[in-house]
């Protein structure tokens, strides 16, 4: 039984996102257009930082081996290059008081 987003994808599909898989499509250009339309300035390392944010979010809910299986990297690479300490981590460490110093 297919659940979640997989239930929406035809069984024979290899890719969830099949559009823009051509090497002639520049995803960075497309993303910059979307950001401009949304009146959001670009940030450094657009795709690496998107991946880093999402990998960090997923690891809060799922085991590292599962997240790495989904995103296609190893736990060693994920920890070294993608996981982040978030503001939420600091709030949790200091009991929710934003003015208190953790530690």
DAZI-V769190 format. One record per helix or strand of 3 or more residues. SS is the DSSP state (A for helix, B for strand). FROM is the first residue (numbers start at 1). TO is the last residue. If there is no record, write none. Layout:
ss=SS from=FROM to=TO
ss=SS from=FROM to=TO
//
This chain:
ss=A from=4 to=8
ss=A from=27 to=37
ss=A from=46 to=59
ss=A from=64 to=71
ss=A from=75 to=82
ss=A from=87 to=93
//
